[in-house]
Amino acid sequence: MSMLQEEVSTTLYFDRTFDCNAAKISPGEYYYTDQDMVIVTVLGSCVSACIRDSVTGIGGMNHFMLPDSAAADKDSPVSESMRYGTYAMEVLINQLLRNGARRENLEAKIFGGGNVLKSFTTMNVGDRNAIFVRKFLKEERIRVISEDLLDIYPRKVYYFPKTGRVLVKKLKNMHNDTLVQREEAYASKLKVADVGGEIDLF
């Protein structure tokens, strides 16, 4: 089996619309910064948690999907599916804490979980992702100050960690299959990969 790990996005560019540096993240990636910049992603069934220290402005965003698990372990809190989602969240949170964020100052905004992957036959993957990210943040006592989850449309999310501002654009007229193909390829990779490692929150 291959080992799946969350990767820091290396797709950096200058965004002329917002007149600032930007990082674009894809499925399985995250990015964090203490700079005044924007983090951008496009979500279908995947979810992103935008988490920041509300005092220092250190913040970041991840982009992940729970692997499609067998019906037998769907509700198990220790299923491979839940372990991967937990790992994806902890990687981002630990990076923030290591770089000066304080746990008591963390706040989150959560997005995605749209019903855009028609090929899944078990419980809608977008629903599962939304349920997971809400439950994880509640258990970790990280307050969610806004969310835009579920629905049937993909979303483009622009996150400004320094201020906490988020702009969300619903992609209602998306005519190509690029997003769906990217998420299906990511979902297929998750099915054959072990979680990248064990991480403890500190």
ROSE-4610 file (N, C-alpha, C; in Angstrom, 1 decimal, always signed):
// ROSE-4610
residu = [M/M/M/S/S/S/M/M/M/L/L/L/Q/Q/Q/E/E/E/E/E/E/V/V/V/S/S/S/T/T/T/T/T/T/L/L/L/Y/Y/Y/F/F/F/D/D/D/R/R/R/T/T/T/F/F/F/D/D/D/C/C/C/N/N/N/A/A/A/A/A/A/K/K/K/I/I/I/S/S/S/P/P/P/G/G/G/E/E/E/Y/Y/Y/Y/Y/Y/Y/Y/Y/T/T/T/D/D/D/Q/Q/Q/D/D/D/M/M/M/V/V/V/I/I/I/V/V/V/T/T/T/V/V/V/L/L/L/G/G/G/S/S/S/C/C/C/V/V/V/S/S/S/A/A/A/C/C/C/I/I/I/R/R/R/D/D/D/S/S/S/V/V/V/T/T/T/G/G/G/I/I/I/G/G/G/G/G/G/M/M/M/N/N/N/H/H/H/F/F/F/M/M/M/L/L/L/P/P/P/D/D/D/S/S/S/A/A/A/A/A/A/A/A/A/D/D/D/K/K/K/D/D/D/S/S/S/P/P/P/V/V/V/S/S/S/E/E/E/S/S/S/M/M/M/R/R/R/Y/Y/Y/G/G/G/T/T/T/Y/Y/Y/A/A/A/M/M/M/E/E/E/V/V/V/L/L/L/I/I/I/N/N/N/Q/Q/Q/L/L/L/L/L/L/R/R/R/N/N/N/G/G/G/A/A/A/R/R/R/R/R/R/E/E/E/N/N/N/L/L/L/E/E/E/A/A/A/K/K/K/I/I/I/F/F/F/G/G/G/G/G/G/G/G/G/N/N/N/V/V/V/L/L/L/K/K/K/S/S/S/F/F/F/T/T/T/T/T/T/M/M/M/N/N/N/V/V/V/G/G/G/D/D/D/R/R/R/N/N/N/A/A/A/I/I/I/F/F/F/V/V/V/R/R/R/K/K/K/F/F/F/L/L/L/K/K/K/E/E/E/E/E/E/R/R/R/I/I/I/R/R/R/V/V/V/I/I/I/S/S/S/E/E/E/D/D/D/L/L/L/L/L/L/D/D/D/I/I/I/Y/Y/Y/P/P/P/R/R/R/K/K/K/V/V/V/Y/Y/Y/Y/Y/Y/F/F/F/P/P/P/K/K/K/T/T/T/G/G/G/R/R/R/V/V/V/L/L/L/V/V/V/K/K/K/K/K/K/L/L/L/K/K/K/N/N/N/M/M/M/H/H/H/N/N/N/D/D/D/T/T/T/L/L/L/V/V/V/Q/Q/Q/R/R/R/E/E/E/E/E/E/A/A/A/Y/Y/Y/A/A/A/S/S/S/K/K/K/L/L/L/K/K/K/V/V/V/A/A/A/D/D/D/V/V/V/G/G/G/G/G/G/E/E/E/I/I/I/D/D/D/L/L/L/F/F/F]
num = [1/1/1/2/2/2/3/3/3/4/4/4/5/5/5/6/6/6/7/7/7/8/8/8/9/9/9/10/10/10/11/11/11/12/12/12/13/13/13/14/14/14/15/15/15/16/16/16/17/17/17/18/18/18/19/19/19/20/20/20/21/21/21/22/22/22/23/23/23/24/24/24/25/25/25/26/26/26/27/27/27/28/28/28/29/29/29/30/30/30/31/31/31/32/32/32/33/33/33/34/34/34/35/35/35/36/36/36/37/37/37/38/38/38/39/39/39/40/40/40/41/41/41/42/42/42/43/43/43/44/44/44/45/45/45/46/46/46/47/47/47/48/48/48/49/49/49/50/50/50/51/51/51/52/52/52/53/53/53/54/54/54/55/55/55/56/56/56/57/57/57/58/58/58/59/59/59/60/60/60/61/61/61/62/62/62/63/63/63/64/64/64/65/65/65/66/66/66/67/67/67/68/68/68/69/69/69/70/70/70/71/71/71/72/72/72/73/73/73/74/74/74/75/75/75/76/76/76/77/77/77/78/78/78/79/79/79/80/80/80/81/81/81/82/82/82/83/83/83/84/84/84/85/85/85/86/86/86/87/87/87/88/88/88/89/89/89/90/90/90/91/91/91/92/92/92/93/93/93/94/94/94/95/95/95/96/96/96/97/97/97/98/98/98/99/99/99/100/100/100/101/101/101/102/102/102/103/103/103/104/104/104/105/105/105/106/106/106/107/107/107/108/108/108/109/109/109/110/110/110/111/111/111/112/112/112/113/113/113/114/114/114/115/115/115/116/116/116/117/117/117/118/118/118/119/119/119/120/120/120/121/121/121/122/122/122/123/123/123/124/124/124/125/125/125/126/126/126/127/127/127/128/128/128/129/129/129/130/130/130/131/131/131/132/132/132/133/133/133/134/134/134/135/135/135/136/136/136/137/137/137/138/138/138/139/139/139/140/140/140/141/141/141/142/142/142/143/143/143/144/144/144/145/145/145/146/146/146/147/147/147/148/148/148/149/149/149/150/150/150/151/151/151/152/152/152/153/153/153/154/154/154/155/155/155/156/156/156/157/157/157/158/158/158/159/159/159/160/160/160/161/161/161/162/162/162/163/163/163/164/164/164/165/165/165/166/166/166/167/167/167/168/168/168/169/169/169/170/170/170/171/171/171/172/172/172/173/173/173/174/174/174/175/175/175/176/176/176/177/177/177/178/178/178/179/179/179/180/180/180/181/181/181/182/182/182/183/183/183/184/184/184/185/185/185/186/186/186/187/187/187/188/188/188/189/189/189/190/190/190/191/191/191/192/192/192/193/193/193/194/194/194/195/195/195/196/196/196/197/197/197/198/198/198/199/199/199/200/200/200/201/201/201/202/202/202]
x = [+0.8/+0.0/+0.9/+0.4/+1.2/+0.8/+1.6/+1.4/+0.9/-0.3/-0.8/-0.5/+0.0/+0.3/-0.2/-0.6/-1.0/+0.2/+0.1/+1.3/+1.0/+2.1/+2.0/+1.9/+1.0/+0.9/+2.1/+2.6/+3.7/+3.2/+1.9/+1.4/+1.2/+2.2/+2.1/+2.1/+1.4/+1.3/+0.8/+0.9/+0.4/-1.0/-2.0/-3.4/-3.7/-3.9/-4.1/-5.4/-6.4/-7.7/-7.6/-6.9/-6.8/-5.5/-4.7/-3.4/-2.6/-2.4/-1.6/-1.1/-0.2/+0.3/-0.8/-0.8/-1.8/-1.2/-1.9/-1.5/-2.7/-2.6/-3.7/-3.5/-4.6/-4.5/-5.4/-5.0/-5.7/-6.1/-6.9/-7.2/-6.0/-6.0/-4.9/-3.8/-4.0/-3.0/-3.5/-2.6/-2.9/-1.9/-2.2/-1.2/-1.5/-0.4/-0.6/+0.4/+0.1/+0.9/+0.7/+1.7/+1.5/+1.5/+1.5/+1.5/+0.1/+0.0/-1.2/-1.4/-2.0/-2.2/-3.5/-3.8/-5.0/-4.7/-5.5/-5.4/-6.7/-6.5/-7.6/-7.8/-9.0/-9.3/-10.6/-10.9/-12.2/-12.7/-13.9/-14.4/-15.6/-15.7/-16.9/-17.4/-17.2/-17.5/-16.6/-15.3/-14.3/-14.7/-14.0/-14.3/-12.9/-13.0/-11.9/-12.2/-11.3/-11.3/-10.4/-10.9/-10.0/-9.9/-8.7/-8.4/-7.4/-7.6/-6.7/-6.7/-5.5/-5.4/-6.0/-7.1/-7.8/-7.0/-5.9/-5.1/-3.9/-3.2/-2.0/-2.2/-3.3/-3.6/-2.9/-2.2/-1.6/-2.7/-2.7/-3.9/-3.6/-4.5/-4.3/-5.6/-5.5/-6.6/-6.2/-7.0/-6.8/-7.9/-7.7/-8.7/-8.6/-9.7/-9.6/-11.0/-10.9/-12.1/-11.9/-12.9/-12.8/-12.8/-11.9/-12.0/-13.3/-13.8/-15.0/-14.8/-15.4/-15.1/-16.2/-15.9/-16.8/-18.0/-19.2/-20.4/-20.2/-19.4/-19.2/-18.5/-17.6/-16.9/-17.4/-18.5/-18.9/-19.2/-19.7/-20.0/-19.0/-17.9/-16.9/-16.0/-15.8/-15.0/-13.5/-13.1/-11.7/-11.5/-12.5/-12.4/-11.3/-10.8/-9.7/-10.2/-11.4/-12.0/-11.8/-12.3/-12.2/-10.7/-9.9/-8.5/-7.9/-8.2/-7.6/-8.1/-9.4/-9.9/-9.3/-9.1/-8.5/-7.1/-6.3/-5.0/-4.9/-5.8/-5.8/-6.0/-6.9/-7.2/-6.0/-5.4/-4.3/-3.1/-2.8/-1.6/-1.7/-2.8/-2.9/-2.9/-3.6/-3.6/-2.3/-1.6/-0.2/+0.8/+0.7/+1.5/+1.2/+0.0/-0.4/+0.2/+0.0/+0.5/+2.1/+2.7/+4.2/+4.7/+3.9/+4.4/+3.8/+3.3/+3.0/+1.5/+0.6/-0.8/-1.0/-2.0/-2.4/-3.7/-3.8/-5.0/-6.3/-6.2/-7.4/-7.9/-7.0/-7.4/-7.9/-7.9/-8.2/-9.7/-10.0/-11.4/-11.4/-12.6/-12.7/-13.9/-13.7/-14.8/-14.7/-15.8/-15.7/-16.6/-16.2/-16.8/-16.8/-17.7/-17.6/-18.7/-18.4/-19.3/-20.5/-20.3/-21.4/-21.7/-22.9/-23.3/-23.0/-21.7/-21.2/-20.7/-20.4/-19.9/-21.0/-21.5/-22.7/-22.3/-21.0/-20.6/-20.5/-20.7/-20.6/-22.0/-21.9/-23.2/-23.6/-22.6/-22.9/-23.4/-23.5/-24.0/-23.2/-23.9/-23.2/-21.9/-20.8/-19.5/-19.5/-20.2/-20.2/-20.8/-21.9/-22.6/-21.6/-20.9/-20.0/-18.9/-18.3/-17.3/-17.8/-19.0/-19.5/-19.7/-20.3/-20.6/-19.2/-18.2/-16.9/-16.3/-16.2/-15.5/-16.2/-17.5/-18.3/-18.0/-18.0/-17.8/-16.4/-15.4/-14.0/-13.8/-14.2/-14.0/-14.7/-15.9/-16.6/-15.9/-15.3/-14.6/-13.3/-12.7/-11.4/-11.6/-12.9/-13.3/-12.7/-12.7/-12.4/-13.7/-13.9/-15.2/-15.3/-16.5/-16.8/-17.6/-17.1/-17.8/-18.6/-18.4/-19.3/-19.0/-20.0/-19.9/-20.8/-20.4/-21.2/-20.9/-21.8/-21.6/-22.8/-22.6/-23.6/-24.1/-25.4/-25.8/-25.4/-25.6/-25.3/-24.2/-23.7/-22.8/-21.4/-20.4/-19.0/-18.8/-17.8/-17.5/-16.0/-15.8/-14.4/-14.3/-13.3/-13.2/-11.9/-12.0/-10.8/-10.7/-9.6/-9.5/-8.3/-8.5/-7.5/-7.2/-6.2/-6.0/-5.8/-5.1/-4.7/-5.9/-7.0/-8.2/-9.3/-9.2/-10.3/-11.4/-11.2/-12.2/-12.3/-13.5/-13.6/-14.6/-14.3/-15.2/-15.5/-16.8/-17.2/-18.0/-17.6/-18.3/-18.9/-20.2/-20.9/-20.7/-20.2/-20.0/-21.2/-22.2/-23.5/-23.5/-22.6/-22.6/-21.3/-20.8/-19.6/-19.9/-19.3/-19.7/-18.7/-17.5/-16.5/-16.5/-15.8/-15.8/-14.4/-13.7/-12.3/-12.4/-13.3/-13.4/-13.8/-14.8/-15.3/-14.2/-13.5/-12.4/-11.3/-11.0/-9.9/-10.3/-11.6/-12.0/-12.1/-12.6/-12.7/-11.3/-10.3/-9.0/-8.4/-8.7/-8.2/-8.9/-10.2/-10.9/-10.4/-10.0/-9.5/-8.1/-7.3/-6.0/-6.2/-7.2/-7.5/-7.8/-8.5/-8.9/-7.7/-6.6/-5.5/-4.3/-4.5/-3.4/-3.6/-2.6/-2.6/-2.5/-3.0/-2.8/-1.3/-0.9/+0.6/+1.3/+0.6/+1.3/+0.4/+0.9/+0.1/+0.6/-0.4/+0.0/-0.9/-0.3/-1.0/-1.1/-2.3/-2.5/-1.8/-1.1/-0.5/-1.0]
y = [-1.2/+0.0/+1.3/+2.3/+3.5/+4.3/+5.2/+6.1/+7.4/+7.9/+9.1/+10.2/+11.3/+12.4/+13.7/+14.5/+15.9/+16.6/+17.4/+18.1/+19.6/+20.3/+21.8/+22.2/+23.1/+23.5/+24.3/+24.1/+24.9/+25.7/+25.8/+26.6/+28.0/+28.9/+30.3/+31.2/+32.3/+33.2/+34.6/+35.6/+36.9/+37.1/+37.3/+37.5/+39.0/+39.3/+40.6/+41.2/+40.3/+40.8/+41.4/+40.7/+41.1/+41.9/+41.9/+42.7/+42.2/+40.8/+40.2/+38.9/+38.3/+37.0/+36.0/+34.8/+33.8/+32.4/+31.5/+30.1/+29.3/+28.5/+27.6/+26.2/+25.7/+24.3/+23.4/+22.1/+21.1/+20.0/+19.0/+17.9/+17.3/+17.1/+16.5/+17.5/+18.8/+19.8/+20.8/+21.5/+22.6/+23.7/+24.9/+25.9/+26.8/+27.3/+28.2/+29.3/+30.5/+31.6/+32.6/+33.5/+34.6/+35.9/+35.8/+36.9/+37.4/+38.6/+39.2/+38.7/+37.5/+36.9/+36.2/+35.6/+34.8/+33.4/+32.5/+31.0/+30.7/+30.0/+29.8/+28.3/+27.8/+26.4/+26.3/+25.2/+24.9/+23.6/+23.6/+22.5/+21.9/+20.6/+19.9/+19.2/+17.8/+17.0/+17.2/+17.6/+17.8/+18.9/+19.0/+20.1/+20.8/+22.1/+22.9/+23.5/+23.4/+24.2/+25.3/+26.5/+27.7/+28.1/+27.9/+28.1/+29.1/+30.0/+31.1/+31.4/+32.0/+32.6/+34.0/+34.3/+35.5/+36.7/+36.5/+37.6/+37.9/+36.8/+37.0/+37.0/+36.4/+36.3/+35.2/+34.4/+33.2/+32.2/+31.8/+30.9/+30.1/+29.2/+28.3/+27.6/+26.9/+26.2/+24.8/+23.8/+22.5/+22.1/+21.0/+20.6/+19.0/+18.4/+16.9/+16.3/+15.0/+14.2/+12.9/+12.5/+11.2/+10.1/+9.1/+7.9/+7.2/+6.7/+5.9/+4.6/+4.5/+3.3/+2.2/+1.0/-0.1/+0.2/-0.3/-0.1/-0.6/-1.6/-2.2/-1.2/-0.3/+0.5/+2.0/+2.2/+3.6/+4.4/+3.7/+4.5/+4.3/+3.6/+3.4/+4.6/+5.1/+6.2/+6.0/+4.7/+4.4/+3.8/+4.1/+3.6/+4.3/+3.6/+4.2/+5.6/+5.7/+6.9/+8.1/+7.8/+8.8/+9.2/+8.2/+8.4/+9.3/+9.1/+10.0/+11.5/+11.6/+13.0/+13.7/+12.9/+13.5/+13.9/+13.0/+13.4/+14.6/+14.8/+15.9/+17.2/+17.1/+18.3/+18.6/+17.6/+17.8/+18.3/+17.9/+18.4/+20.0/+20.5/+22.0/+22.6/+22.1/+22.7/+22.7/+21.6/+21.5/+22.5/+22.7/+23.7/+25.1/+25.4/+26.7/+26.9/+25.9/+26.0/+26.1/+25.3/+25.3/+26.7/+27.4/+28.7/+29.9/+29.7/+30.8/+31.0/+30.2/+30.4/+29.8/+30.3/+29.7/+29.0/+27.9/+27.0/+27.8/+28.6/+29.2/+30.4/+30.8/+31.8/+31.3/+30.0/+29.4/+29.6/+30.0/+30.0/+29.4/+28.9/+28.2/+28.6/+28.6/+28.7/+27.5/+26.8/+25.5/+25.6/+24.9/+25.0/+23.7/+23.5/+22.4/+21.3/+20.1/+19.0/+19.0/+19.5/+19.6/+18.2/+18.0/+16.7/+16.7/+16.6/+16.7/+15.4/+14.4/+13.1/+12.1/+11.9/+11.0/+9.5/+9.2/+7.8/+7.1/+7.8/+7.2/+6.6/+5.3/+4.6/+4.6/+4.7/+4.8/+6.2/+6.4/+7.8/+8.8/+9.9/+10.9/+11.4/+11.4/+11.7/+13.1/+14.1/+15.4/+15.5/+14.8/+14.8/+14.3/+13.2/+12.6/+13.5/+14.2/+15.2/+16.3/+16.8/+18.0/+17.5/+16.3/+15.8/+15.7/+15.1/+14.9/+16.2/+17.2/+18.5/+19.2/+19.2/+19.8/+19.1/+17.8/+17.0/+17.2/+17.1/+17.2/+18.6/+19.7/+21.0/+21.2/+20.6/+20.6/+19.9/+18.7/+17.9/+18.6/+19.3/+20.0/+21.4/+21.7/+23.0/+24.2/+24.1/+25.2/+25.8/+27.0/+27.6/+27.8/+27.4/+27.6/+28.9/+29.9/+31.2/+31.4/+30.6/+30.6/+29.3/+28.9/+27.7/+27.9/+27.2/+27.1/+25.7/+24.7/+23.3/+22.8/+21.6/+20.9/+21.6/+21.5/+22.0/+21.2/+21.6/+20.8/+21.4/+22.6/+23.3/+23.3/+23.2/+23.4/+24.9/+25.1/+26.5/+26.8/+28.1/+28.6/+29.4/+29.1/+29.8/+30.6/+31.8/+32.7/+33.1/+32.7/+32.9/+33.8/+34.8/+35.8/+35.6/+34.8/+34.4/+35.6/+36.6/+37.7/+38.4/+38.5/+39.2/+38.2/+37.0/+36.0/+36.1/+37.1/+37.3/+36.1/+35.7/+34.6/+35.1/+34.9/+35.1/+33.7/+33.4/+32.1/+32.4/+31.8/+31.9/+30.5/+30.4/+29.2/+29.1/+27.9/+27.7/+27.0/+27.8/+27.2/+26.9/+27.5/+27.3/+26.6/+25.7/+25.0/+23.9/+24.1/+23.2/+22.1/+22.2/+21.1/+20.1/+19.0/+17.9/+17.9/+18.9/+18.9/+18.7/+19.4/+19.3/+17.9/+17.4/+16.0/+15.0/+15.1/+14.2/+14.2/+15.5/+15.6/+15.0/+15.2/+14.6/+13.1/+12.6/+11.1/+10.5/+11.1/+10.6/+10.6/+11.7/+11.8/+10.7/+10.5/+9.5/+8.1/+7.8/+6.5/+6.3/+7.4/+7.3/+7.0/+7.6/+7.4/+6.0/+5.3/+3.9/+2.9/+3.3/+2.3/+2.8/+3.9/+4.5/+4.4/+4.2/+4.2/+5.7/+6.0/+7.3/+7.6/+8.8/+9.2/+9.0/+9.0/+8.9/+9.2/+9.0/+9.4/+10.7/+11.6/+12.9/+13.2/+13.8/+14.2/+15.7/+16.2/+17.7/+18.1/+19.2/+19.7/+21.2]
z = [+0.0/+0.0/+0.0/-0.7/-0.7/+0.6/+1.0/+2.2/+1.7/+2.2/+1.8/+2.8/+2.4/+3.4/+2.9/+3.8/+3.5/+3.0/+1.9/+1.4/+1.5/+1.7/+1.7/+0.2/-0.1/-1.5/-1.9/-3.1/-3.6/-4.8/-5.0/-6.1/-5.6/-5.8/-5.3/-6.5/-6.4/-7.5/-7.0/-7.9/-7.5/-8.0/-7.2/-7.6/-7.9/-9.1/-9.6/-9.1/-8.9/-8.5/-7.1/-6.2/-4.8/-4.5/-5.5/-5.4/-4.2/-4.2/-3.1/-3.6/-2.8/-3.1/-2.7/-3.4/-3.2/-3.3/-2.6/-2.6/-3.1/-4.1/-4.5/-4.0/-3.3/-2.8/-3.5/-3.7/-4.4/-3.3/-3.7/-2.8/-2.2/-0.9/-0.2/+0.2/+0.0/+0.3/+1.4/+1.9/+2.9/+2.7/+3.3/+3.3/+4.5/+5.1/+6.3/+6.1/+6.8/+6.6/+7.7/+7.9/+8.8/+8.0/+6.7/+5.8/+5.4/+4.9/+4.4/+3.0/+2.8/+1.4/+1.4/+0.3/+0.1/-0.2/+0.3/+0.0/-0.7/-1.9/-2.8/-3.1/-3.1/-3.5/-4.2/-4.9/-5.5/-4.9/-4.3/-3.6/-4.3/-4.3/-4.7/-3.5/-3.5/-2.3/-1.2/-1.5/-0.4/+0.5/+1.6/+2.5/+2.8/+3.2/+3.6/+5.0/+5.9/+7.1/+7.0/+7.2/+7.3/+8.8/+9.3/+10.7/+11.0/+11.9/+12.2/+13.7/+14.1/+15.4/+15.3/+16.0/+15.8/+16.3/+17.1/+17.7/+16.8/+16.4/+15.6/+14.1/+13.6/+12.2/+11.5/+12.2/+11.6/+11.3/+10.0/+9.7/+8.4/+8.2/+7.0/+6.6/+5.5/+5.0/+4.5/+4.7/+4.2/+3.1/+2.5/+1.4/+1.4/+2.0/+2.1/+1.9/+1.8/+1.6/+2.5/+3.1/+3.8/+2.8/+2.9/+2.0/+2.1/+1.0/+1.0/+1.8/+2.9/+3.7/+3.5/+3.9/+3.8/+4.7/+4.3/+5.1/+6.6/+6.8/+8.1/+9.1/+8.6/+9.5/+9.4/+8.7/+8.4/+9.6/+10.7/+11.9/+13.0/+12.7/+13.7/+13.9/+15.1/+15.3/+15.0/+14.9/+14.6/+13.2/+12.3/+11.0/+10.2/+9.2/+8.4/+7.9/+7.5/+7.0/+8.0/+9.2/+10.3/+10.6/+10.6/+10.9/+9.9/+8.6/+7.6/+7.8/+8.0/+8.2/+9.4/+10.5/+11.7/+11.4/+10.7/+10.3/+9.5/+8.5/+7.6/+8.5/+9.5/+10.3/+11.2/+11.8/+12.8/+12.2/+10.9/+10.3/+10.2/+9.8/+9.7/+11.0/+12.0/+13.3/+14.0/+13.9/+14.5/+13.8/+12.5/+11.8/+12.4/+12.6/+13.1/+14.5/+15.4/+16.7/+16.8/+15.9/+15.9/+15.5/+14.7/+14.2/+14.9/+16.1/+17.0/+17.3/+16.7/+17.0/+18.4/+19.1/+20.4/+20.3/+20.9/+20.8/+21.2/+22.3/+22.8/+21.9/+20.9/+20.0/+18.6/+18.5/+17.1/+16.8/+15.6/+15.1/+13.7/+13.3/+12.0/+11.2/+9.9/+8.9/+8.0/+7.8/+7.1/+5.8/+4.8/+3.5/+2.7/+1.8/+0.9/+1.2/+0.8/+1.1/+0.1/-1.1/-2.1/-2.6/-3.1/-3.7/-5.2/-5.5/-6.9/-7.5/-6.6/-7.1/-7.1/-8.3/-8.5/-8.4/-8.5/-8.6/-7.3/-6.2/-4.9/-4.5/-4.2/-3.9/-2.4/-1.5/-0.1/+0.2/+1.5/+2.0/+1.2/+0.8/+0.0/+0.7/-0.1/+0.5/+1.0/+0.3/+0.8/+2.2/+2.4/+3.7/+4.8/+4.4/+5.4/+5.8/+4.8/+5.0/+5.9/+5.6/+6.4/+7.9/+8.1/+9.4/+10.2/+9.5/+10.1/+10.6/+9.7/+10.0/+11.2/+11.2/+12.3/+13.6/+13.6/+14.8/+15.3/+14.4/+14.8/+15.5/+14.9/+15.5/+16.8/+16.9/+18.2/+19.3/+19.0/+20.0/+20.4/+19.4/+19.7/+20.3/+20.5/+21.1/+20.3/+19.0/+18.1/+17.6/+17.9/+17.5/+16.0/+15.5/+14.1/+14.0/+13.3/+13.3/+12.1/+11.0/+9.9/+9.1/+8.3/+7.4/+6.2/+5.2/+3.9/+3.4/+3.9/+3.6/+2.9/+2.2/+1.5/+0.2/-0.2/-1.4/-2.6/-3.8/-5.0/-5.9/-5.5/-6.3/-5.8/-6.7/-6.3/-5.9/-5.1/-4.6/-4.9/-5.1/-5.1/-3.9/-3.0/-1.7/-1.7/-1.3/-1.1/+0.4/+1.0/+2.4/+2.7/+3.5/+3.9/+5.4/+5.7/+7.2/+8.1/+7.6/+8.4/+9.0/+8.2/+8.7/+9.0/+8.5/+8.7/+7.6/+6.7/+5.6/+4.7/+4.2/+3.2/+2.2/+0.9/-0.2/-0.8/-1.0/-1.6/-2.8/-3.9/-5.2/-5.5/-5.6/-6.0/-7.5/-8.0/-9.4/-10.0/-10.3/-10.7/-12.2/-13.0/-14.4/-14.9/-14.0/-14.4/-15.4/-16.6/-17.7/-17.9/-17.3/-17.6/-16.4/-16.7/-15.7/-14.9/-15.0/-14.4/-12.9/-12.2/-10.7/-10.3/-11.0/-10.7/-10.9/-12.1/-12.4/-11.3/-10.9/-9.9/-8.6/-8.1/-6.9/-7.0/-8.1/-8.3/-8.2/-8.9/-8.9/-7.4/-6.7/-5.3/-4.5/-4.7/-3.9/-4.2/-5.4/-5.8/-5.1/-5.0/-4.4/-2.9/-2.3/-0.8/-0.5/-1.4/-1.2/-1.0/-1.6/-1.6/-0.8/+0.0/+0.7/+2.2/+3.0/+4.4/+4.8/+6.0/+6.6/+6.7/+6.5/+6.4/+7.7/+8.9/+10.1/+11.3/+12.4/+13.6/+14.1/+14.4/+14.9/+16.1/+17.1/+18.3/+18.3/+18.7/+18.8/+20.1/+20.1/+21.3/+21.6]
